Amino acid sequence: MATLPAFFRRTQTPSGADSSAGRTDATRTEPSRLQEASPAPSANRALAPDRDFRLRALPLDDVIIFCKRIDNSRLVRQPDPRAGSACWTVIGAASVMLAFLTGVLAPNAANTLAGYKLEALRSEAQTLAGERRSLELQEAQLLSPERLDKLAKDRNLVEPSASQVVHLDNKGEGKVAMVKQ
């Protein structure tokens, strides 16, 4: 790429160089105007002091970039035969990893759930034991001899005499009574 050396000003060109190569019309200067505008270096400084503060040309300042729109609507993508195998490889690896993690984490989760169930069963056993104690106490109160005597006196019941009591002897030793028709 042809550029001017960096020590030249944008508006100045050397006397023998071609100033039209690679420059736009706005930055091109004619050699005759350049010589008229600057008869001597010392006079040039006195007439135009702002020339000392001008910037040099930027690299690739003369390059014009044009972006062309490209229509890709008619393009058809060709299938990649290796893409399918790569996809199945990733799916298989993910499945193996999922199975491994399930195998590692499932016993721990089962132990945690079993612990919760064990604590629930212990709590239920304590509740049932307390209920059983209260029922046994209530039964003992209901079957106490003092209470039964009081109930018998309230209903005018008397103890049977010795002749009224019949004791059954179990001499059959496993024989069952049979009904005859």
KELUMZA-814862 format. One record per atom (N, C-alpha, C): residue in three letters; x, y, z. Coordinates in pm, whole numbers, plus 32768, in hexadecimal, padded with zeros to 4 digits. Last residue first. Example, Ala and Ser with C-alpha at 12.3 -4.5 7.8 and 13.67 -1.06 7.14 Angstrom:
BEGIN
SER85057F1F82C4 SER85577F9682CA SER850A80038313 ALA85277DC7830C ALA84CE7E3E830C ALA85287EB6830C 
END
This chain:
BEGIN
GLN61035EE49996 GLN60835F079959 GLN60275E959957 LYS61E85F629A7D LYS61A95EEF9A3D LYS61245F1C9A05 VAL631460119A88 VAL628560209A89 VAL62485FA99A3C MET64225FD79B5F MET63E75FC59ADD MET63505FCE9AE9 ALA653E606D9BEF ALA64B4603C9BF9 ALA6478603B9B6F VAL66845FF39BCA VAL6624605E9BB0 VAL659960219BB7 LYS679E5FA59C8B LYS67265F789C43 LYS66C55FEE9C38 GLY686B5FFC9D2D GLY687360199C9E GLY67FE5FEA9C4F GLU68185F839E27 GLU68A15F8E9DF6 GLU68A75F999D5E GLY673E5F5E9EC5 GLY67395F359E3A GLY67C25F359DF8 LYS673B5FCB9FB9 LYS676A5F429FAF LYS67705F139F1F ASN672A60D1A05C ASN675460BC9FD2 ASN678F60309FC8 ASP66176126A11A ASP669660DEA113 ASP66B560C3A081 LEU65816244A19A LEU658B61E9A129 LEU661561A8A12A HIS64C3628AA2B2 HIS654B6288A279 HIS65506221A20B VAL63C5635BA30A VAL63E262DBA2CA VAL646C62E6A28C VAL631D63F2A412 VAL639863F3A3C1 VAL63B26368A38C GLN624B63D4A4BC GLN622F640DA438 GLN62A9640AA3DA SER62B06383A5A7 SER62636322A55B SER62446353A4CD ALA63276464A60E ALA637D63F7A5E4 ALA63316391A590 SER6288658CA588 SER62A5652DA5F2 SER62F564B8A5B9 PRO630966BCA4F6 PRO62BF663DA4ED PRO62E565E0A563 GLU62D86802A580 GLU63356797A55B GLU62E86714A555 VAL61EC68E0A4E4 VAL6226689CA558 VAL62836830A528 LEU61816A24A476 LEU61B669A0A457 LEU61F66967A4D5 ASN61166B2AA45F ASN60DE6AC5A4B9 ASN61066A38A493 ARG619F6BEAA3E1 ARG613E6B9EA392 ARG60FD6B2CA3E1 ASP624C6C4BA4A0 ASP61F06CA9A45F ASP61826C5FA412 LYS62DE6B66A4DD LYS62836B9AA543 LYS621F6BFBA505 ALA63756B53A3EE ALA631A6AE5A415 ALA62B56B15A47C LEU640C6C3FA3F4 LEU63AB6C2CA389 LEU63456BBFA3AD LYS64A76C02A4D6 LYS64506C78A4D8 LYS63E46C6BA46C ASP65386B27A47C ASP64DF6B19A4F1 ASP647C6B8CA4F4 LEU65CB6BA0A3AE LEU656A6B37A38D LEU65076B22A401 ARG66696C4FA443 ARG660B6C86A3E2 ARG659F6C1EA3C0 GLU67046B97A4D3 GLU66B26BFAA51A GLU66456C32A4BD PRO67906B03A40E PRO67256AC2A45F PRO66CC6B27A4A8 SER67BC6B98A2C6 SER67E46B91A354 SER67716B55A3A7 LEU678C6BBCA1BD LEU67836B34A1F2 LEU67AC6B29A286 LEU67B86CD0A190 LEU67346C99A178 LEU67226C0DA1B5 GLN68C76CEAA1CD GLN68656D32A21E GLN67D96CF7A20D ALA69366C4AA108 ALA694B6C25A195 ALA68E76C6DA1EF GLU68EB6CDCA026 GLU68B76C55A03A GLU68C46C2AA0CC GLN69836DC5A04E GLN68F16DD0A04B GLN68B16D46A061 LEU6A826D54A03B LEU6A5A6D96A0B7 LEU69C16DA1A0BF GLU6A7B6D009F33 GLU6A8C6C9C9F9E GLU6A626CD6A024 LEU6A616DFA9EB0 LEU69F66D979EA5 LEU6A006D2B9F12 SER6B586E709EF1 SER6ADB6EB09F20 SER6A666E4E9F18 ARG6C076DBE9E72 ARG6C0C6DCE9F05 ARG6B8B6E0C9F3B ARG6BB96DE79D68 ARG6BA56D639DA6 ARG6BA86D6D9E3F GLU6C0B6EF09D42 GLU6B7C6ED09D39 GLU6B5E6E499D79 GLY6D206ECA9D5B GLY6CD96F209DBA GLY6C446F059DB9 ALA6D486E269C7D ALA6D686DF39D03 ALA6D226E489D6D LEU6CFF6ED39BAB LEU6CAF6E5B9BC4 LEU6CCB6E209C4F THR6DCF6F919BC2 THR6D426FBB9BCF THR6CEA6F439BF1 GLN6EAC6EF09B92 GLN6E9F6F339C13 GLN6E0F6F5F9C2A ALA6E746EA49A8A ALA6E7D6E3D9AF2 ALA6E706E7C9B7D GLU6E846F9B9A06 GLU6E046F569A0B GLU6E046EEA9A78 SER6F966FC99A27 SER6F3570279A60 SER6EAC6FE59A6D ARG6FF96EF39993 ARG70186EFE9A24 ARG6FB56F5A9A68 LEU6F976F369896 LEU6F686EBC98D7 LEU6F856EBD996C ALA702870209865 ALA6F9670269868 ALA6F5D6FAC98AF GLU712B6FB79864 GLU7105701798CC GLU706D702498D6 LEU71176F149781 LEU71346ED99803 LEU710D6F379874 LYS70EE6FD496B8 LYS70856F7396D4 LYS70986F32975D TYR71E5705996C1 TYR716A70A296DD TYR70F870429701 GLY728B6F80967A GLY729A6FC296FC GLY721E70119722 ALA72356F509576 ALA72206EE895DB ALA722F6F229668 LEU7290703B94FD LEU720070219504 LEU71E06FB7956C THR73A77010951B THR736770869556 THR72D270709564 ASN73C96F259487 ASN73E86F279516 ASN73A66F9E955B ALA73836F839388 ALA73326F1993C6 ALA734C6F14945D ALA7452703A935B ALA73C8706B9362 ALA736E700393A6 ASN75276F839354 ASN75266FEE93B7 ASN7499702593C8 PRO74E46EE09278 PRO74EA6EA89300 PRO74E66F14936D ALA74E66FAB91A1 ALA746C6F6491C8 ALA74776F259254 LEU75E37010915D LEU758D706091B3 LEU7511701591E5 VAL765C6F4B90BC VAL76A46F819131 VAL76446FC49191 GLY75A16F148FF8 GLY75D66EA7904A GLY761D6ED890C6 THR758770148F8A THR75146FD48FCA THR75426F649025 LEU768670348F1F LEU765A708D8F8B LEU75E170548FD4 PHE767C6F668E5D PHE76E16F658EC7 PHE76B56FBC8F3C ALA75AB6FBE8DB9 ALA75A16F3D8DFD ALA76056F358E72 LEU761B70B08D5D LEU759F70B18DAA LEU758E702F8DF8 MET76F5704D8CCF MET770D70A48D41 MET769170AA8D9B VAL766F6FC08C07 VAL76C96F788C62 VAL76E26FCA8CE0 SER75EC70988B8B SER759F702B8BC8 SER75F26FDC8C2B ALA76C3712E8B2D ALA7669716A8B90 ALA761770FE8BD6 ALA772A70788A74 ALA777C70A18AE7 ALA772670DF8B54 GLY7652706D89BF GLY767E6FF68A08 GLY76CF70188A83 ILE765071778962 ILE75D9714189A5 ILE75FF70C589F7 VAL774E718388EC VAL772E71DB895C VAL76B671A789A9 THR772870C48823 THR779370B28886 THR777771078901 TRP765F7134878A TRP764270BA87D5 TRP76AD709D883E CYS76F6720D8725 CYS767E72258776 CYS765C71A987C9 ALA77B6718C8691 ALA77E071DE8703 ALA776B71F8875F SER7717711785CE SER775F70C0862C SER778F710F86A5 GLY76BC7201854E GLY765E71A4858E GLY76A3714985F2 ALA77A7727084E8 ALA775B72BA854D ALA76FA725E8596 ARG780E71DC841A ARG784D71CC849E ARG77FE7212850C PRO7780722A8339 PRO776C71A2836D PRO77A9718E83F7 ASP76CF734D8312 ASP7753731E833B ASP774272918375 PRO761073BB81FC PRO76187373827C PRO76A5733F8295 GLN762A75058182 GLN76447478816A GLN764D743081F0 ARG753575FF8168 ARG75A375C681B5 ARG75B075318199 VAL74FC76C7805B VAL74CC765180A1 VAL7544761280E7 LEU74AC78168000 LEU751077B18025 LEU74CF77408072 ARG73FC78DD7FD5 ARG73F278697F7D ARG745877FD7F9E SER744079A48087 SER73BF79628097 SER73B478E58040 ASN75187A4A8095 ASN753079BC80AC ASN74AE796C80B5 ASP758B7B5B7FFE ASP750D7B158010 ASP75287A7F801B ILE764B7C5A807C ILE764F7BD58040 ILE75CC7B908063 ARG76A57DA78040 ARG76457D4A807B ARG764B7CC6802F LYS77E67E29806C LYS77837DFA800D LYS77287D978053 CYS78887F3C80DE CYS784B7EBE8108 CYS77DC7E9B80A7 PHE79B57FCD8094 PHE792B7FC6806A PHE78F57F3C8091 ILE7AA980A38104 ILE7A72801C8112 ILE79DE802380F0 ILE7BC081498097 ILE7B2F815180A0 ILE7AFA80C280A1 VAL7CE781D38108 VAL7CA3815780E6 VAL7C0E816A80FB ASP7D7482AC8164 ASP7D4382B380DB ASP7CF6823680B1 ASP7DCB8266825B ASP7D6A82D18252 ASP7D2B82D781C7 LEU7E8781AD82AE LEU7E14817C8262 LEU7DA681E48258 PRO7EF0827783BC PRO7F0782048365 PRO7E8381D58329 LEU7EB883DB83A0 LEU7EA5835C83E6 LEU7EC282E88388 ALA7F9C84E68376 ALA7F35848E8340 ALA7F2F840D838F ARG7FD785C9848B ARG8001857D8416 ARG7F91851F83EB LEU7F4186FF84E6 LEU7F5B867184FD LEU7F89862F847C ARG7FC88842852B ARG7F7887E884D9 ARG7FA1875784F4 PHE806488FF85A5 PHE800F88AB85FA PHE7FB5884E85AA ASP80E7899B84F4 ASP813A894B854D ASP80E688E7859E ARG80248A30847D ARG805989BC8434 ARG80B08964848D ASP7FE58B10850B ASP7F998A97852B ASP7FC98A1D84DF PRO80748BEA84AA PRO80AB8BA3851E PRO80608B21853F ALA80AB8C6C838B ALA80498C0983BB ALA80838BBB8430 LEU81758D30837B LEU80F28D458340 LEU80888CE78378 ALA82558CC983FE ALA82208D4A8429 ALA81948D6083F3 ARG82838BE28375 ARG82638BDC8403 ARG82278C5E8433 ASN82C28C448278 ASN824E8BEB8288 ASN82248BE6831A ALA83AE8CC282A4 ALA83398D158286 ALA82B98CC48298 SER84518BE482C7 SER84418C448335 SER83C98C9D831E PRO843B8B5881D0 PRO84108B1A824D PRO83FC8B7F82BC ALA83A08C0A80C3 ALA84168BEB8112 ALA83E88BAE8195 PRO82AA8BFC803A PRO83218C257FF3 PRO83A08C02803E SER819B8B578035 SER820D8B528090 SER828D8B7A8045 ALA80E38B857F70 ALA80B98B987FFA ALA812F8B988058 GLU816B8B467E87 GLU81418BCF7E9C GLU81208BE77F2E GLN818D8A327EA8 GLN82048A887EA0 GLN81DF8B197EB6 LEU808489DF7EA9 LEU80D889C37F1D LEU81528A1D7F1D ARG802F8A257DAE ARG7FF48A697E23 ARG80498A547E9E SER80CD89727D1B SER80DB8A027D05 SER80A18A4F7D7A PRO807D88717D71 PRO810488A07D8E PRO811389377D7B GLU7F4288527E16 GLU7F8C88647D9A GLU8015889B7DB9 THR7EDC87527EEB THR7F0187DE7ED5 THR7F5087E67E55 ARG7DDF86827F6D ARG7E41869C7F05 ARG7E6087317EFD THR7D0F86618016 THR7D9386648052 THR7DFF86807FEC ALA7C2F86607F73 ALA7C3386BE7FE2 ALA7CBE86C8801D ASP7C5285937EBE ASP7C5D861E7E8F ASP7C68867F7F03 THR7D2084927F55 THR7CA284C87F23 THR7CB585587EFB ARG7E3783C77EF3 ARG7DFC84347F40 ARG7D77845D7F04 GLY7EC0830A7E56 GLY7E8C82DF7ED7 GLY7E4D834D7F28 ALA7F6D83F67DAB ALA7F6783667DC3 ALA7F33834A7E4F SER7F9385047D8E SER7F0D84D07D72 SER7F00843C7D90 SER8095854F7DB0 SER803985697E1F SER7FB0852E7E07 ASP81C484CA7D75 ASP814084D47D37 ASP80DA84E07DA7 ALA82E6858B7DC7 ALA8289851B7DDF ALA820585347D9A GLY839386637DB4 GLY839A85FE7D4B GLY8334858F7D59 SER835987027E95 SER8350873D7E0D SER835186D47DA0 PRO828286677F85 PRO8306868B7F53 PRO82FB86B77EC1 THR816287127FFD THR819D869E7FBB THR822886C67F90 GLN8075877580F3 GLN80F5878780AE GLN811F8705806E THR7F97873F8185 THR7F88879E8116 THR800887B280C9 ARG7FEE86938246 ARG7F84866781ED ARG7F7986C28173 ARG815886948256 ARG80D586C28282 ARG806C8691821F PHE8245858C8282 PHE820585F0822E PHE817F8617826A PHE829384BC8326 PHE82C485428347 PHE828E85AE82EB ALA823183CA82C9 ALA81EC84098337 ALA821C84978353 PRO821983A38164 PRO8260839981E3 PRO821E83EE824D LEU80E7833080D0 LEU8152839380D9 LEU819B8380815C THR80AE81E68057 THR808C825880AD THR810282B780AD ALA803A80D67FAF ALA808D814D7FA0 ALA805B81BA7FFA MET80557F8D8000 MET800080008000 MET805A807A8000 
END
